[in-house]
Amino acid sequence: MSTAARAIELLSYFTGLGPVGQPVALRRVEVLADLGLDHNTYNVCLNQLIAGRFVRRIAAKTVVVLRRPEEFA
């Protein structure tokens, strides 16, 4: 599966944790287990989402989802 597809999957997972615009606390171990990701793939996908302004990191374990997966290009 491509990194872009995994990034969309991660974004979809984040939107399932809370509404767009609200902070979402992450437990990295749970995210990795739920999606079957390794640490490197998670970091690449998260950085891709941050660079594309789909999510914003507000703390080490907290992000805010800014856009829905349907907007991923």
SULPE-V771587 format. One record per backbone hydrogen bond with DSSP energy under -0.5 kcal/mol. NH is the residue of the N-H (numbers start at 1). CO is the residue of the C=O. Records with the same first field share a line. If there is no record, write none. Layout:
BEGIN
NH->CO  CO
END
This chain:
BEGIN
6->2
7->3
8->4
9->5
10->6
11->7
12->8
13->9
14->10
15->11
16->12
17->13  14
18->14
21->65
22->19
24->63
26->61
28->26
30->27
31->27
32->28
33->29
34->30
35->31
36->32
37->32
42->38
43->39
44->40
45->41
46->42
47->43
48->44
49->45
50->46
51->47
52->48
53->50
54->49
55->49
56->64
58->56  62
59->62
62->59
63->24
64->56
65->22
66->54
67->54
71->68
72->69
END
